[in-house]
Amino acid sequence: MTLTKSFPKGGIHPYERKEHTRAKQLWNAAIPSLCRVPLQQHIGAPAEALVKPGDTVREGMLIGKAAGFVSAQIHSPIPGIVKSIDEITLPNGVRTAAIAIELTGEFDRLGKESEHEDWSGKSPEELLSVVTEMGVVGMGGATFPTHVKYSLPKGAVAEYLILNGTECEPYLSADHRLMLERAEGVVEGLRIAERILKPKNVVIGIETNKMDAARAIEKVIRAQRLPYRVVPLKLKYPQGDEKQLIKAITGREVPSGGLPIDVGAVASNVGTLFAMYEAVAHGKPVIERVVTVTGGAIRNPANLKARIGTSFGDLIEECGGFSRIPAKIVAGGPMMGFTVYDLDTPVTKGTSGILALTSREIHAAPQTPCIQCGRCVRACPIGLQPTSLYKLIEHAEYARAVDGGLMDCRECGCCAYSCPAHIPLVQGLRIGKRMARKKKGGK
């Protein structure tokens, strides 16, 4: 391994808060008696329901068909009967139809050995077709359909394939445990991705607080004599943002409004590559994922492999319930996650964590006027001026905010975290981006 690397501009180092879960082995969460499976678990068009109330479904059966290229297939996480299809609101505010499935009947996979399929003779197109059919999306939270990311534009070349093993958000340790306990599967997923993209370089980026995971991955790489390189990364948030990760590893900067492939790079999260491995080597669709359940109000924090559609409340109960009344429930990490008000909210493909935070952890305080200290400017990894953009948005000057780089904002939360006046900068910039798109006739 080489000296630690990082992106050059901005960033912060919040308290990690990972100690309660990163040393605990994964366990399988109990199968829920009812799963509510949203049809919008990905960026792009929601899937179209293929079932109706009263239908019988099997474990892994296709129940939602991708509605276009930028969409993703949805599969039943359990065998059972479709009880209803109702609209729900996801933590990010998206309204979507959700298929409620009541558990009954025999499992096709649970508790049964699945054969490992030899995929070495398959073409890149065939492998990508499997990834598409199995509904694989970005499992780090972005939920961008993987088949779209891996379908390179004509003439584009992926010089770098990067495994994103940073998991820089505080509290979360799901990817860390996957790398430790399922290193062979993660590396096989990386081999599948390499076969599809045919990159010149394959690099694994892991922050230095996960060196045990780096060693586990390196052990598999050496045993298989793979020409992959593990790069230790400095502890700095948002190291896991793909644009910052690419800058840290390759030195190349993704242009404003551009995509990683514009600089010859493709980055995928640990959970995504493990899902690709399960899809291709075992024919398993994305019907479950690892979720970190933690926070000061959780009695027994843990990482659980949970079925898609399991309620947040069920997973919290599996971790011993609340040890005290939480001040806030968050889906995802504390920096980029969303507040949840309903414990019936279901786990989706993008649910990396469920946090039950105490008032001491969230450090709630009244907002005061901006003191022009510049901390938000120093913290921004993109080099924006968050306080100036926020003021423009407050005065509905959306076009001027866009000219000032608003659409380049990664919504990482560094600015809000650094603000001594407790101004909700990232929330304001997020609203500004939505309003600017509306003004242009977008969504």
C-alpha positions in Angstrom: 0.0 0.0 0.0 1.1 3.6 -0.5 0.9 6.8 1.6 -2.5 8.0 2.5 -4.3 10.2 -0.1 -7.2 12.6 0.0 -8.9 15.3 -2.0 -7.2 18.7 -1.6 -9.9 21.2 -0.9 -12.2 21.6 2.2 -13.7 18.7 4.1 -14.2 18.0 7.8 -13.6 15.3 10.3 -16.8 14.7 12.4 -16.8 12.3 15.3 -16.9 8.8 13.9 -19.3 7.2 16.4 -18.7 3.7 14.7 -17.3 2.0 17.8 -20.7 0.4 18.8 -21.2 -1.6 15.5 -17.9 -2.0 13.6 -16.6 -4.8 15.9 -19.9 -6.8 15.8 -20.5 -9.5 13.2 -23.4 -9.3 10.8 -26.5 -11.2 11.6 -29.7 -11.9 9.6 -32.7 -9.9 10.7 -35.9 -11.7 11.4 -38.1 -12.1 8.3 -41.0 -9.7 8.7 -44.6 -10.8 8.5 -45.4 -7.9 6.2 -43.1 -6.2 3.7 -43.9 -2.9 2.1 -41.9 -2.7 -1.1 -41.7 0.7 -2.8 -41.6 0.9 -6.6 -39.3 3.9 -6.4 -36.0 2.7 -4.9 -33.7 4.2 -7.4 -32.9 7.4 -9.3 -35.1 7.6 -12.5 -38.6 6.5 -13.3 -40.5 4.3 -10.8 -41.0 0.7 -11.7 -44.4 -0.4 -13.0 -46.3 -2.9 -10.8 -46.7 -6.3 -12.3 -48.9 -7.6 -9.5 -52.2 -6.7 -8.0 -53.9 -7.2 -4.6 -54.7 -10.9 -4.1 -51.8 -12.2 -6.2 -49.5 -14.8 -4.9 -45.8 -14.0 -5.1 -42.6 -16.0 -4.6 -39.4 -15.0 -3.0 -37.3 -13.2 -5.6 -40.1 -12.9 -8.1 -40.2 -9.8 -10.3 -43.0 -7.6 -9.1 -42.0 -4.2 -10.5 -40.7 -3.8 -14.1 -38.2 -1.0 -14.9 -40.1 1.8 -16.7 -37.3 2.8 -19.1 -33.5 2.7 -19.3 -33.0 4.9 -16.2 -35.1 2.7 -13.8 -34.6 -0.6 -12.0 -36.4 -3.9 -11.5 -38.1 -4.6 -8.2 -38.4 -8.1 -6.7 -40.4 -9.6 -3.9 -38.3 -10.1 -0.8 -40.6 -12.7 0.7 -43.2 -15.3 -0.5 -46.7 -14.3 0.2 -49.9 -12.6 -0.8 -50.2 -9.0 -2.1 -52.4 -7.3 0.4 -52.5 -3.8 -1.2 -50.7 -1.2 -3.3 -50.7 2.1 -1.6 -48.9 5.4 -1.8 -46.2 6.1 0.8 -43.7 8.9 1.4 -40.0 7.9 1.6 -37.6 9.7 3.9 -36.3 11.9 1.0 -39.9 13.2 0.5 -40.6 11.1 -2.7 -44.2 9.9 -3.0 -44.3 6.4 -4.5 -46.6 3.3 -4.7 -45.6 0.5 -2.4 -46.6 -3.2 -2.7 -47.6 -4.6 0.7 -46.9 -8.4 0.9 -48.1 -10.6 3.7 -45.7 -13.5 4.5 -47.0 -17.0 3.6 -45.7 -20.0 1.6 -42.3 -21.5 1.1 -39.0 -19.7 0.6 -37.1 -20.5 -2.5 -33.7 -19.3 -1.1 -33.8 -18.8 2.6 -31.9 -21.6 4.4 -31.0 -23.3 1.1 -27.6 -23.6 -0.5 -27.3 -21.9 -3.9 -24.8 -23.1 -6.5 -22.0 -20.8 -7.6 -22.4 -20.1 -11.3 -19.3 -20.0 -13.4 -19.6 -16.6 -15.2 -16.1 -16.6 -16.7 -17.5 -17.5 -20.2 -20.0 -14.7 -20.3 -19.5 -11.6 -22.3 -19.7 -8.1 -20.8 -23.1 -7.6 -22.4 -24.4 -10.8 -20.8 -23.1 -9.9 -17.4 -24.6 -6.4 -17.7 -27.9 -8.0 -18.6 -27.9 -10.0 -15.4 -27.1 -7.0 -13.4 -30.0 -5.2 -15.0 -32.5 -8.0 -14.5 -31.5 -8.5 -10.8 -32.2 -4.8 -10.1 -28.8 -3.8 -8.8 -28.5 -0.1 -8.0 -25.9 2.1 -6.1 -26.2 0.7 -2.5 -24.3 3.5 -0.9 -27.4 5.7 -0.8 -27.3 7.2 -4.3 -29.4 4.4 -5.8 -28.3 5.2 -9.4 -29.1 2.1 -11.5 -25.9 0.2 -12.0 -26.6 -0.9 -15.5 -26.8 2.8 -16.5 -23.5 3.7 -14.9 -21.8 0.7 -16.5 -23.2 1.4 -20.0 -20.5 3.7 -21.2 -21.2 6.3 -23.8 -19.8 5.6 -27.3 -16.1 6.2 -27.4 -15.7 6.5 -23.6 -13.0 4.4 -21.9 -12.9 3.5 -18.2 -9.2 3.9 -17.3 -10.0 3.5 -13.6 -12.4 1.2 -11.8 -12.6 2.3 -8.2 -14.0 0.3 -5.3 -15.4 2.9 -2.8 -14.7 1.4 0.6 -14.5 4.7 2.4 -17.8 4.7 4.3 -16.9 8.1 5.7 -20.3 9.0 7.2 -20.3 8.8 11.0 -22.1 5.9 12.7 -22.3 3.7 9.5 -20.2 0.5 9.4 -22.2 -1.8 7.0 -19.6 -1.7 4.3 -16.8 -2.2 6.8 -18.4 -5.5 8.0 -19.1 -6.6 4.4 -15.4 -6.2 3.6 -14.3 -8.0 6.7 -16.8 -10.9 6.5 -17.5 -11.2 2.8 -14.2 -10.1 1.3 -14.2 -12.9 -1.3 -17.7 -11.9 -2.5 -16.8 -8.2 -2.7 -13.6 -9.0 -4.7 -15.6 -11.3 -7.0 -18.0 -8.4 -7.6 -15.1 -6.3 -8.5 -13.9 -8.9 -11.0 -17.3 -8.9 -12.6 -17.3 -5.1 -12.8 -13.8 -5.3 -14.4 -15.0 -7.8 -17.0 -17.8 -5.4 -17.9 -15.8 -2.2 -18.1 -12.3 -3.5 -19.1 -10.5 -0.7 -17.2 -6.7 -0.3 -17.3 -6.5 0.1 -13.5 -8.5 -1.3 -10.6 -8.1 0.5 -7.3 -9.7 -0.1 -3.9 -9.9 3.1 -1.7 -10.3 2.5 2.0 -10.0 5.0 4.8 -7.3 4.3 7.4 -9.8 3.6 10.2 -10.7 0.3 8.4 -7.2 -1.2 7.9 -8.5 -4.6 9.1 -10.9 -4.5 6.1 -8.0 -3.4 3.8 -6.0 -6.4 5.0 -9.0 -8.7 4.4 -9.4 -7.4 0.8 -5.6 -7.6 0.2 -5.5 -11.2 1.4 -8.0 -12.2 -1.3 -6.3 -10.2 -4.0 -3.0 -11.8 -3.3 -4.5 -15.3 -3.1 -6.1 -14.8 -6.5 -3.0 -13.0 -7.9 -5.1 -10.0 -9.1 -3.4 -6.8 -10.3 -5.5 -4.7 -8.0 -4.2 -1.9 -5.8 -5.4 -0.9 -2.3 -5.0 2.8 -1.5 -5.4 3.9 2.1 -7.2 7.2 2.3 -7.0 10.0 5.0 -9.8 10.2 7.4 -11.7 13.2 6.0 -15.4 13.7 5.1 -16.7 13.5 2.4 -14.0 11.2 1.2 -16.7 8.8 -0.1 -18.2 11.2 -2.5 -17.3 9.8 -5.9 -15.9 13.1 -7.2 -13.7 13.6 -4.2 -12.6 9.9 -4.2 -11.7 10.1 -7.9 -9.7 13.3 -7.2 -7.9 11.7 -4.3 -6.9 8.5 -6.2 -6.4 9.7 -9.8 -5.7 13.4 -9.3 -8.3 14.1 -12.0 -11.2 16.5 -11.3 -14.6 15.8 -12.7 -15.7 18.9 -14.5 -18.7 21.0 -13.4 -21.9 19.3 -14.6 -19.8 16.3 -15.8 -19.7 12.6 -14.9 -16.8 10.5 -13.6 -16.5 8.8 -17.0 -15.6 12.2 -18.4 -12.2 11.8 -16.7 -12.1 8.0 -17.4 -13.3 6.8 -14.1 -16.1 4.6 -12.6 -16.6 4.3 -8.9 -18.8 1.7 -7.1 -19.7 1.2 -3.5 -18.8 -2.0 -1.6 -22.5 -2.9 -1.2 -23.1 -2.4 -4.9 -20.3 -4.8 -5.9 -21.4 -7.4 -3.4 -24.9 -7.2 -4.9 -23.4 -7.6 -8.4 -21.6 -10.7 -7.1 -24.8 -12.2 -5.7 -26.7 -11.3 -8.9 -24.2 -12.9 -11.3 -22.7 -15.7 -9.3 -25.9 -16.8 -7.5 -28.7 -15.4 -9.6 -30.0 -13.5 -6.6 -31.9 -10.2 -7.1 -31.6 -7.3 -4.6 -34.1 -8.5 -2.0 -32.0 -7.7 1.1 -29.1 -5.5 2.2 -26.9 -4.7 5.2 -28.2 -1.9 7.4 -26.5 -0.3 10.4 -28.9 0.3 13.2 -27.3 2.5 15.9 -27.3 5.8 17.8 -27.4 6.8 21.4 -31.1 5.8 21.8 -30.6 2.2 20.5 -30.2 -0.4 23.2 -28.1 -2.9 21.2 -26.6 -1.3 18.0 -25.8 -3.7 15.2 -25.4 -4.4 11.5 -28.2 -6.5 10.2 -28.9 -8.1 6.8 -32.5 -7.1 6.4 -35.1 -7.8 3.7 -36.2 -4.9 1.5 -39.6 -3.7 2.8 -38.8 -4.4 6.5 -40.1 -1.6 8.6 -37.6 0.6 10.6 -39.6 -0.2 13.7 -39.0 -4.0 13.3 -35.2 -3.5 12.9 -35.1 -1.2 15.9 -37.0 -3.8 18.0 -34.6 -6.5 16.9 -31.8 -4.3 18.3 -33.5 -4.2 21.7 -35.7 -1.2 21.0 -35.0 2.3 22.4 -32.9 2.7 25.5 -34.3 6.2 25.8 -36.7 8.5 23.8 -34.8 9.6 20.7 -34.7 13.2 19.7 -34.5 12.3 16.0 -34.7 9.2 13.7 -32.5 9.4 10.6 -32.5 7.2 7.5 -28.9 7.0 6.3 -26.0 8.8 7.9 -26.2 12.0 10.0 -24.5 14.2 7.3 -26.6 13.3 4.3 -29.5 11.3 5.7 -33.1 12.3 6.1 -35.3 12.6 9.2 -37.9 10.0 9.6 -41.2 10.5 11.4 -42.9 7.1 10.8 -41.3 3.8 12.1 -43.4 2.0 9.5 -41.0 3.5 6.9 -39.6 0.5 4.9 -36.0 -0.4 4.2 -35.1 0.2 0.5 -32.1 -0.6 -1.6 -30.6 2.7 -0.5 -31.1 2.4 3.2 -27.5 2.2 4.6 -28.4 3.1 8.2 -31.2 3.7 10.7 -30.0 6.1 13.4 -31.9 6.9 16.7 -30.1 10.0 18.0 -30.4 11.7 21.4 -30.6 15.4 21.8 -27.0 15.4 22.9 -25.9 13.8 19.7 -27.8 16.2 17.4 -26.6 19.3 19.2 -29.8 21.2 18.4 -29.4 25.0 18.9 -31.3 28.1 17.8 -30.3 29.7 14.5 -28.5 33.1 14.8 -27.4 35.6 12.2 -24.4 34.8 10.0 -21.2 36.3 11.4 -19.3 36.1 8.1 -16.7 33.8 9.7 -16.0 31.9 6.4 -16.0 28.4 8.0 -18.5 27.1 5.5 -16.3 28.3 2.7 -13.3 26.6 4.1 -15.2 23.4 4.6 -16.8 23.1 1.2 -15.0 20.4 -0.8 -16.2 21.9 -4.1 -15.0 25.5 -3.3 -18.4 27.1 -3.2 -19.5 30.0 -1.0 -22.5 28.4 0.8 -23.5 31.5 2.8 -23.6 33.7 -0.3 -25.7 31.0 -2.2 -28.0 30.7 0.8 -28.7 34.4 0.8 -29.4 34.4 -2.9 -31.9 31.5 -2.5 -33.5 33.3 0.5 -34.2 36.2 -1.9 -35.4 33.8 -4.7 -32.4 34.8 -6.9 -32.2 31.2 -8.2 -30.6 32.0 -11.5 -27.8 34.0 -9.8 -27.3 31.1 -7.4 -26.9 28.7 -10.3 -24.4 31.0 -11.9 -22.5 30.9 -8.5 -22.2 27.1 -8.7 -25.3 26.0 -6.9 -25.8 22.9 -9.1 -22.3 21.7 -8.2 -23.2 21.4 -4.5 -22.9 17.8 -3.4 -25.3 18.3 -0.4 -22.6 16.7 1.8 -23.5 18.9 4.8 -19.9 20.1 5.6 -21.1 23.8 5.5 -24.0 23.2 7.9 -21.8 21.2 10.2 -19.2 23.9 10.4 -21.6 26.9 10.9 -21.4 28.4 14.4 -24.7 30.2 13.7 -26.5 26.9 13.1 -27.9 28.1 9.7 -29.4 25.2 7.8 -27.2 25.8 4.8 -27.4 22.4 3.1 -31.2 22.3 3.4 -31.4 25.8 1.9 -29.1 24.9 -1.0 -31.1 21.7 -1.6 -34.3 23.7 -1.8 -32.6 26.2 -4.1 -31.6 23.5 -6.5 -35.2 22.2 -6.6 -36.6 25.7 -7.2 -34.0 26.4 -9.9 -35.0 23.2 -11.7 -38.7 24.1 -11.5 -37.9 27.5 -13.0 -36.3 25.8 -15.9 -39.4 23.5 -16.3 -37.7 20.4 -14.8 -38.7 18.3 -11.7 
